Amino acid sequence: MKIEQIFLYGLFIIGLLTILYVLFADAIEGLDAGIFNPTSILSFLLFICASGFFLLKLTNWNEEVVIIVALVISAILTFLLYFFVLVPLSSAEVSTAYTDQSLQGLV
């Protein structure tokens, strides 16, 4: 099996797992453990497969070089995704609903 096929199959499988995780994330809340949460891991693997596949298609580089560059690209993109999207989302307020206690004393 060629490395290009592995990247393509990985892209489809990891993409499917990511969609399933988004749909069922509330059912498996206990898996979040800091930076190694399932979203980070799945995005890291997805970025590896996507960048590796595109680098193999668009360049004439050796397979080892493509894998190393794909790992670096994936690490950078996952870092940016985690610190600029996932961390602010996790610290955002969960609900904007009003309670009776929060409205007491207000006009």
Number of C-alpha atoms within 10 A of each C-alpha: 5 6 13 17 11 13 22 16 14 18 21 14 13 20 18 12 15 19 12 11 16 11 10 11 16 9 9 10 11 9 12 13 9 9 14 11 14 19 19 18 15 18 21 21 20 23 23 26 26 18 21 28 23 15 19 19 11 9 9 9 12 9 14 9 13 20 21 13 16 23 19 15 17 22 17 14 15 22 17 12 16 18 12 11 11 16 13 11 12 9 8 9 8 8 6 6 6 8 8 6 7 9 9 8 6 5 4
